Amino acid sequence: MGEFIALIDVIPEETDVDFEELVGKLKKVIPDTSTIERYDILPVAFGLKKARVRVRYPEEWGGTDKLEELFGHVSGIQGIEAIAFSKA
């Protein structure tokens, strides 16, 4: 089977977040069959920023539910939102 690529917005609880550390935690909760290829930091509001994470994952996972569930295990996150996904 192939792979999918997803864009997931991860919104932290605090405004003063070390995004390198946050993305490192996200990398730890996904299996070796998945990869965080890159991320961008985007403004949300009132000084709050989010990480837009690009993840490559196995096609058999289907949509982004499994990724969102895995990312939900990371502390300090107030929101996770799938923006898009497609076949790689």
C-alpha positions as semicolon CSV with decimal commas, in nm:
position;residue;x (nm);y (nm);z (nm)
1;M;0,000;0,000;0,000
2;G;0,099;0,363;-0,034
3;E;0,123;0,659;0,194
4;F;-0,082;0,965;0,279
5;I;0,036;1,313;0,370
6;A;-0,159;1,525;0,617
7;L;-0,142;1,880;0,743
8;I;-0,236;1,897;1,110
9;D;-0,262;2,216;1,317
10;V;-0,143;2,170;1,674
11;I;-0,236;2,455;1,908
12;P;-0,052;2,472;2,241
13;E;-0,212;2,581;2,567
14;E;0,041;2,858;2,634
15;T;0,181;3,148;2,432
16;D;0,545;3,088;2,532
17;V;0,605;2,748;2,375
18;D;0,929;2,599;2,250
19;F;0,797;2,459;1,921
20;E;1,111;2,254;1,862
21;E;1,038;2,074;2,189
22;L;0,666;2,041;2,112
23;V;0,730;1,886;1,770
24;G;0,989;1,658;1,930
25;K;0,716;1,528;2,161
26;L;0,484;1,476;1,863
27;K;0,757;1,274;1,688
28;K;0,786;1,048;1,993
29;V;0,417;0,948;1,992
30;I;0,396;0,840;1,628
31;P;0,521;0,497;1,514
32;D;0,823;0,444;1,290
33;T;0,589;0,398;0,992
34;S;0,510;0,772;1,012
35;T;0,729;1,077;0,970
36;I;0,691;1,444;1,053
37;E;0,846;1,591;0,739
38;R;0,835;1,956;0,844
39;Y;0,638;2,214;1,035
40;D;0,559;2,584;1,015
41;I;0,472;2,822;1,297
42;L;0,162;3,031;1,225
43;P;-0,009;3,303;1,430
44;V;-0,349;3,228;1,586
45;A;-0,447;3,533;1,798
46;F;-0,331;3,743;2,094
47;G;0,026;3,615;2,076
48;L;-0,076;3,249;2,051
49;K;0,088;3,050;1,772
50;K;0,031;2,703;1,630
51;A;0,242;2,444;1,455
52;R;0,118;2,327;1,117
53;V;0,274;1,983;1,093
54;R;0,318;1,786;0,768
55;V;0,304;1,414;0,841
56;R;0,360;1,118;0,607
57;Y;0,178;0,806;0,729
58;P;0,056;0,463;0,606
59;E;-0,241;0,463;0,369
60;E;-0,415;0,190;0,570
61;W;-0,477;0,445;0,847
62;G;-0,722;0,616;0,612
63;G;-0,803;0,966;0,734
64;T;-0,633;1,162;1,008
65;D;-0,817;1,023;1,311
66;K;-0,527;0,803;1,424
67;L;-0,278;1,091;1,398
68;E;-0,508;1,320;1,594
69;E;-0,551;1,050;1,860
70;L;-0,174;0,998;1,890
71;F;-0,102;1,372;1,908
72;G;-0,372;1,399;2,177
73;H;-0,144;1,204;2,413
74;V;0,102;1,497;2,424
75;S;0,051;1,728;2,721
76;G;0,023;2,104;2,677
77;I;-0,195;2,095;2,367
78;Q;-0,533;2,268;2,362
79;G;-0,633;2,183;2,007
80;I;-0,559;1,951;1,716
81;E;-0,719;2,010;1,379
82;A;-0,668;1,825;1,052
83;I;-0,642;2,077;0,769
84;A;-0,594;1,842;0,471
85;F;-0,475;1,500;0,369
86;S;-0,405;1,332;0,039
87;K;-0,233;1,036;-0,117
88;A;0,144;1,089;-0,131
